[in-house]
Amino acid sequence: MTNHDILLNNGVAMPLLGLGVFRTASQEEMDHAVQWAWEAGYRSFDTAQMYGNEDLLGNALQTLALPRRQFFLTSKINLGNMGYRRVLSSFQESLDRLQTDHLDLLLIHWPGQQRERLADTWRAMEELYSAGKVRAIGVSNFLPRHLDWLAEDGTVVPAVNQVERNPQMNQNHLLAFCRQRGIQMEAWSPLRRGDLGNGTVLGLAEKYCRTPAQIVLRWNVQSGVAVIPKSVHRERILENAAIFDFTLEPEDMSLLDGLHTGRHTSHDPETFDFDDEGNFLT
Ligand SMILES: NC(=O)c1ccc[n+]([C@@H]2O[C@H](COP(=O)([O-])OP(=O)(O)OC[C@H]3O[C@@H](n4cnc5c(N)ncnc54)[C@H](OP(=O)(O)O)[C@@H]3O)[C@@H](O)[C@H]2O)c1
């Protein structure tokens, strides 16, 4: 375990920094991104059935012949693969595409609003966990009420809740709730998808002689939240990893906390729902 790992509630170590690969669309892009990330010290890779690129990531990891035990691999159950049977079959397909015999973390990608479907999905994931096929199971985009449902209907407490988190969507109430339950928060779109022009962020970048991306990533990790910034550019992959050698002062953490607008860049988990085939209902 390195200094930049955190321990999940079941004792599994997860890197605080990982590479996101949403929209990394070609084998060439994936091969380069994974290689540059590995060289820069990333030991965690985040994909999803929904991204349609598990095979590209699997190929890239295979080509580089990276020792399996030295990296942390996350994928997510797609909207149309919820429910007991589909979780089990689609999980095996994910393993095949990723060319591995286990995942480090498997997440439910979106909760939707159907409690019974979530309970069935979680039951299958608990089985995969008990069978040692995944080292940890968790959720994504879950609100307190979705976490309450799982607490009542399941037996395993999710290890991770991966949610949108950047200064404009700080999720601080949810963060406190997750902490209380022993659930690690992980930030998706930590760079707000490249929208880094906020004046406060630019000012802090100047003050600390860092880039805007480094300021917002540091704010996340300093809050104890894991980050999975995505880039396919070498300089940015390196830049996004150089966040462990400086500290934001408490008043600057507060300044960043104060930028919250509550505007999501994607679906609102409060209302977002879909049918069993994954078609949007809202
Ligand atoms: N669970 C979920 O529902 C969910 C939803 C969305 C995303 N995710 C995961 O979270 C990961 C990250 O989120 P994201 O991809 O939406 O957004 P993000 O990481 O916040 O931002 C990625 C965007 O910022 C650009 N970028 C990267 N580094 C930069 C830098 N240093 N300076 C300026 N721009 C930079 C990238 O462009 P280039 O690639 O051209 O450098 C890309 O356009 C995803 O890849 C995925 O793995 C999960």
The ligand as a Tripos MOL2 file, in Angstrom:
@<TRIPOS>MOLECULE
LIG
   48    52     1     0     0
SMALL
NO_CHARGES

@<TRIPOS>ATOM
      1 N1        -20.2100    6.9440  -12.3870 N.am      1 LIG1
      2 C1        -20.6300    7.8150  -13.2750 C.2       1 LIG1
      3 O1        -21.8360    8.0320  -13.4720 O.2       1 LIG1
      4 C2        -19.6190    8.5550  -14.0830 C.ar      1 LIG1
      5 C3        -20.0210    9.6290  -14.8920 C.ar      1 LIG1
      6 C4        -19.0450   10.2970  -15.6140 C.ar      1 LIG1
      7 C5        -17.7240    9.9240  -15.5300 C.ar      1 LIG1
      8 N2        -17.3460    8.8610  -14.7540 N.ar      1 LIG1
      9 C6        -15.9250    8.4450  -14.6280 C.3       1 LIG1
     10 O2        -15.1840    9.5670  -14.1690 O.3       1 LIG1
     11 C7        -14.1250    9.8430  -15.0780 C.3       1 LIG1
     12 C8        -13.8200   11.3330  -15.1010 C.3       1 LIG1
     13 O3        -14.9600   12.0780  -15.4360 O.3       1 LIG1
     14 P1        -15.1540   12.7920  -16.8730 P.3       1 LIG1
     15 O4        -14.3950   12.0440  -17.9160 O.co2     1 LIG1
     16 O5        -16.6170   12.9580  -17.0690 O.co2     1 LIG1
     17 O6        -14.5990   14.2560  -16.6620 O.3       1 LIG1
     18 P2        -13.2750   14.9390  -16.0630 P.3       1 LIG1
     19 O7        -12.2550   13.9410  -15.7050 O.co2     1 LIG1
     20 O8        -13.7450   15.9120  -15.0660 O.co2     1 LIG1
     21 O9        -12.7700   15.8010  -17.3090 O.3       1 LIG1
     22 C9        -12.2910   15.2020  -18.4690 C.3       1 LIG1
     23 C10       -12.1410   16.3100  -19.5130 C.3       1 LIG1
     24 O10       -11.1880   17.2800  -19.0750 O.3       1 LIG1
     25 C11       -10.0920   17.3310  -19.9920 C.3       1 LIG1
     26 N3         -8.8710   17.4290  -19.1590 N.ar      1 LIG1
     27 C12        -8.2300   16.4230  -18.5300 C.ar      1 LIG1
     28 N4         -7.1800   16.8830  -17.8290 N.ar      1 LIG1
     29 C13        -7.1570   18.2240  -18.0260 C.ar      1 LIG1
     30 C14        -6.2990   19.2450  -17.5660 C.ar      1 LIG1
     31 N5         -5.2700   18.9840  -16.7740 N.pl3     1 LIG1
     32 N6         -6.5550   20.5280  -17.9640 N.ar      1 LIG1
     33 C15        -7.6040   20.7970  -18.7690 C.ar      1 LIG1
     34 N7         -8.4670   19.8610  -19.2300 N.ar      1 LIG1
     35 C16        -8.2380   18.5800  -18.8590 C.ar      1 LIG1
     36 C17       -10.1610   16.0730  -20.8070 C.3       1 LIG1
     37 O11        -9.7030   16.2740  -22.1170 O.3       1 LIG1
     38 P3         -8.5480   15.3540  -22.8120 P.3       1 LIG1
     39 O12        -8.9170   13.9190  -22.6370 O.co2     1 LIG1
     40 O13        -8.6080   15.8150  -24.2360 O.co2     1 LIG1
     41 O14        -7.2670   15.7250  -22.1140 O.co2     1 LIG1
     42 C18       -11.6610   15.7940  -20.8340 C.3       1 LIG1
     43 O15       -12.2900   16.5540  -21.8450 O.3       1 LIG1
     44 C19       -14.6730    9.3070  -16.4110 C.3       1 LIG1
     45 O16       -13.6720    9.1760  -17.3900 O.3       1 LIG1
     46 C20       -15.3000    8.0130  -15.9520 C.3       1 LIG1
     47 O17       -14.3140    7.0180  -15.7570 O.3       1 LIG1
     48 C21       -18.2770    8.1930  -14.0210 C.ar      1 LIG1
@<TRIPOS>BOND
     1     1     2 1
     2     2     3 2
     3     2     4 1
     4     4     5 ar
     5     4    48 ar
     6     5     6 ar
     7     6     7 ar
     8     7     8 ar
     9     8     9 1
    10     8    48 ar
    11     9    10 1
    12     9    46 1
    13    10    11 1
    14    11    12 1
    15    11    44 1
    16    12    13 1
    17    13    14 1
    18    14    15 2
    19    14    16 1
    20    14    17 1
    21    17    18 1
    22    18    19 2
    23    18    20 1
    24    18    21 1
    25    21    22 1
    26    22    23 1
    27    23    24 1
    28    23    42 1
    29    24    25 1
    30    25    26 1
    31    25    36 1
    32    26    27 ar
    33    26    35 ar
    34    27    28 ar
    35    28    29 ar
    36    29    30 ar
    37    29    35 ar
    38    30    31 1
    39    30    32 ar
    40    32    33 ar
    41    33    34 ar
    42    34    35 ar
    43    36    37 1
    44    36    42 1
    45    37    38 1
    46    38    39 2
    47    38    40 1
    48    38    41 1
    49    42    43 1
    50    44    45 1
    51    44    46 1
    52    46    47 1
@<TRIPOS>SUBSTRUCTURE
     1 LIG1         1 GROUP 0 **** ****
